[in-house]
C-alpha cells in the first residue's frame, strides 16, 4: 500500500512538472505552427579553375541558391572544367555543373572523346540534363600575318594548330575544316594545347591556330601587340551548315577592334558554356534552382562580365541535351 502511494505521488509530481514546463513554453504567435526548420539541401556546383570564368559564376550561383531556396547549402567547387564535370554529374557528386555544350553533346551521344571504342572512351553519359546556356566560347581562327591565310580555304598545305589530342578544340577544328571539305590530309596538323598554340603562333612556328575561348582572349591580345596576326572568318553558309549538323554551334560576331589591327567584324561560330544537372535531381529542386537563378541575374552579372550574357530569351540557344523536367516546367511557365 505504501509502495502504491509512493508511485501515485511520483506520477502526480511528474504530471505537474510536465504541465509547468509546457506552461512556460512560449506559444507560437498568431496561432501559427512552430517552424521546425527546412531540411538541408546540399548543392555542389562543379566549376573550373579558380582563375577562369566558371569559378566566379559558380560562386554567384551558390549565393543565389543559399539566399533564395529554403534549406539550401550550396558551394562552388574548383574542378578540371568540362570533361571532369561530366564525370562529377555522372557519379552523383555534383548537383549542377558548368560544361561546354559540345562536350555535353559528345558525352550524351557517346561520340568523339566518349566513343566507347576509344582506349579511354567511356561511352554514353546518360545522366546529363540541361538547365540553360550561359555565354559563348568562340572558336577563333588566328593566322600569322606572314602565312598568307585570309580564309579557311587558304589553310590547305599549311601548318595548323588544331588543339590538343582529344580536346573539344580539336573536334571544333576538324568539324569546321570538314565543312570546307578539308581534311587533316590537306594540312599539316599540329596537336597543341592552348598555351603551346599561342607560343608557336607568336614565334611563327605554325601558320594558324584554332583557339576556343571567350573574346577578347588575353593570349591573342598579347600576340597581336608583338606580331601581325589575322582573324580568319567562317562564311555565313558554312555557319548555317554547322548549326544544322551540330546542335551546339551558334553564330557569333567578333566586333571590330577586339584585337590590334582588326578593323572589321569577323563572323565565326561558338560553343556555349552551359549549366547541366543530373537526371535524377529532384524535380522541385531543379525548378526552384532555375527560378532562383533567373530572378537574380544581377548577382551573376556582378560576379563576372560573362554572367551578364545569361538571359531568359536566349537561355536555350545551343541547348545540346534534353532539359530536366523541373527546368522544363519553369520555362513552360515563363514562356
Order of alpha helices (4+ residues) and beta strands (2+ residues): alpha-beta-alpha-beta-alpha-beta-alpha-beta-beta-alpha-beta-alpha-beta-alpha-beta-alpha-beta-beta-alpha-alpha-alpha
